[in-house]
């Protein structure tokens, strides 16, 4: 029995080792763009940041940036557009706490099924874009953020239509303010990737190619800013771990780091990339 236990322990250790070796973190680290920097921003305890996403767990994609702003004293609010059940709402609040988000507002819009997303046959979102923009604008007018964070308005991350529509309407809302406005936000940060990371992380997802064709797009917008999130990976990982119901997806996109290779994982995915639209 002793030898059987030792043999099983050895096999488990070998399986764990092999699992952590499946990801070539050194190769992925080369997908980063080291020429990009982060814009110089004056962030104080009076700075207000609004993150706009359709789903609970989307905020983790920008988890490093959100945690950075929070660490600088900024007040961060999260507007989640879709309604969720009790479990996912609890997960969302847990994630928000981990990232230093002080307020979560859930708009309660239809959260279409994955089957409908795959068929691009979603209810409400294509027909009610003006209503979606007004929801975002009401939150913006109330909170008056200096900085807004959302998905890209080109393909919506990996081709998810609710990602895309929320980003397009956020950008339209952002651009609706002009020099004559009593208030207007200063910067819009749109999540994106380097070309190599795009190929690695999203190019093989099922929605990606159809959305490129539909949008007549070449892919995600080129980033013009990169934030080194090395110091914020523990918070980003903690936030992702809150979303237990979404582990499979978050691990697929490397938002939860490999506990057997945490240092290598964090080094390989050491930056978040953004297209920044500014005044």
URJO-V33166 format. One record per residue. PSI is psi in degrees with one decimal (999 if undefined). OMEGA is omega in whole degrees, 0 to 359 (none if undefined). BURIAL is 1 if it has 16 or more other ideal C-beta (glycine too) atoms within 10 Angstrom, else 0. Layout:
BEGIN
((PSI;OMEGA;BURIAL) (PSI;OMEGA;BURIAL))
END
This chain:
BEGIN
((-40.8;180;0) (-44.4;182;0) (-33.6;178;0) (-43.1;178;0) (-43.9;179;0) (-41.3;180;0) (-45.0;179;0) (-39.7;179;0) (-40.4;179;0) (-40.8;180;0) (-39.8;178;0) (-44.0;179;0) (-40.0;180;0) (-42.1;180;0) (-41.5;178;0) (-43.4;180;0) (-44.5;181;0) (-37.6;181;0) (-43.7;182;0) (-20.9;181;1) (-6.7;180;0) (-30.0;181;0) (123.1;180;0) (84.3;185;0) (-33.0;179;1) (-40.5;178;0) (-45.5;181;0) (-36.9;179;1) (-28.8;178;0) (-8.0;178;0) (-6.9;179;1) (155.4;175;1) (102.0;184;0) (-3.2;180;0) (-16.0;182;0) (143.7;178;1) (178.1;178;0) (138.4;182;0) (148.4;177;0) (112.9;181;0) (144.0;176;1) (98.8;182;0) (122.2;179;1) (-175.3;179;0) (-0.5;174;0) (-4.1;179;0) (135.5;180;1) (133.6;183;1) (132.0;178;1) (124.7;174;1) (128.1;182;1) (114.6;180;1) (153.4;180;1) (-33.2;192;1) (151.1;167;1) (125.7;181;1) (-19.4;178;1) (-31.8;182;1) (-23.3;181;1) (-25.1;180;1) (-36.8;177;1) (24.5;186;1) (-37.6;179;1) (-45.2;180;1) (-43.9;179;1) (-45.8;179;1) (-36.2;177;1) (-51.0;180;1) (-42.3;179;1) (-40.4;181;1) (-23.6;179;0) (1.7;177;0) (-3.0;181;0) (149.3;172;1) (124.2;185;1) (126.3;174;1) (151.6;179;1) (124.8;173;1) (110.2;177;1) (120.2;191;1) (-35.6;185;1) (151.8;173;1) (152.2;181;0) (160.0;177;1) (177.4;185;0) (-40.6;182;0) (-49.7;183;0) (-28.7;176;1) (-41.2;176;0) (-41.3;178;1) (-41.7;180;1) (-44.8;180;1) (-36.1;176;1) (-46.1;180;1) (-43.6;180;1) (-42.1;179;1) (-42.6;180;0) (-33.9;183;1) (-4.4;180;1) (20.9;178;1) (128.5;186;1) (-18.7;182;0) (133.0;177;0) (124.5;175;1) (129.7;179;1) (118.3;185;1) (-27.4;175;1) (23.3;179;0) (164.7;180;1) (130.0;176;0) (97.5;187;1) (152.6;180;1) (159.1;180;0) (-35.5;178;0) (-42.1;179;0) (-36.3;177;0) (-44.4;181;1) (-32.2;179;0) (-3.2;185;0) (41.8;180;0) (70.1;188;0) (146.7;179;1) (146.8;170;0) (-49.5;195;0) (-43.9;180;1) (-30.1;186;0) (-17.5;188;0) (40.4;182;1) (-35.7;178;0) (-40.2;179;0) (-40.7;179;0) (-44.3;179;1) (-37.9;180;1) (-35.3;176;0) (-44.7;180;1) (-39.8;181;1) (-38.7;179;1) (-43.3;178;0) (-40.7;180;1) (-43.8;181;1) (-32.7;180;0) (-47.4;185;0) (-30.5;181;1) (60.8;181;0) (149.9;171;1) (-31.2;186;1) (137.6;177;1) (140.0;180;1) (135.4;177;1) (-175.1;174;1) (174.8;175;1) (152.3;181;1) (17.9;179;1) (-54.8;180;1) (-1.3;178;1) (48.5;176;1) (-77.2;179;1) (18.3;177;1) (12.4;178;1) (120.6;186;1) (-33.3;178;1) (-34.0;172;1) (-48.7;185;1) (-48.1;183;1) (-41.9;179;1) (-38.0;179;1) (-43.3;179;1) (-44.9;182;1) (-31.9;175;1) (-42.7;179;1) (-41.3;177;1) (-44.2;179;1) (-44.9;179;1) (-44.0;182;1) (-11.9;180;0) (-18.7;177;0) (141.8;179;1) (-176.1;184;0) (-22.4;180;0) (-4.8;182;0) (139.2;178;0) (-32.0;176;0) (144.9;170;0) (138.7;178;1) (153.4;186;1) (-39.5;185;0) (144.0;172;1) (118.4;178;1) (119.2;177;1) (126.6;181;1) (134.2;175;1) (-170.0;182;1) (161.7;168;1) (162.3;180;1) (-42.7;183;0) (-37.9;177;0) (-35.0;176;1) (-45.8;178;1) (-39.8;184;0) (-42.6;190;0) (-37.9;191;1) (-17.5;187;1) (-22.9;182;1) (4.6;177;0) (150.6;189;0) (-25.9;182;0) (-14.5;191;1) (-59.1;183;1) (-43.8;177;0) (-36.9;180;0) (-35.0;175;1) (-45.5;181;1) (-45.6;182;0) (-40.0;183;0) (-2.6;185;0) (51.1;189;0) (154.0;173;0) (-2.3;179;0) (-164.2;182;1) (150.4;177;1) (149.9;179;1) (133.4;178;0) (146.3;172;1) (7.5;177;0) (143.2;177;1) (133.4;177;1) (124.8;174;1) (112.3;185;0) (16.9;183;1) (-42.6;183;0) (-14.8;186;0) (2.2;180;1) (-38.8;178;1) (-39.7;178;0) (-41.3;179;1) (-42.9;179;1) (-42.2;179;1) (-42.2;179;1) (-44.1;180;1) (-38.4;180;1) (-21.7;176;1) (-31.2;184;1) (66.1;184;1) (-33.0;182;0) (-12.8;184;0) (17.5;185;1) (-43.5;184;0) (-46.4;180;0) (-44.1;183;0) (-36.2;177;1) (-36.8;180;0) (-35.7;180;0) (11.8;175;1) (31.0;176;1) (-26.3;171;1) (125.1;184;1) (155.0;181;1) (112.2;185;1) (-20.9;178;0) (-7.3;179;0) (46.4;187;1) (-44.9;182;0) (-42.8;179;0) (-40.6;180;1) (-49.6;182;1) (-34.7;178;1) (-41.2;182;1) (-36.3;180;1) (53.0;189;1) (-9.9;183;1) (148.0;166;1) (145.3;186;1) (143.1;185;1) (146.9;163;1) (126.8;184;1) (120.5;175;0) (119.6;186;1) (164.5;179;0) (999;none;0))
END
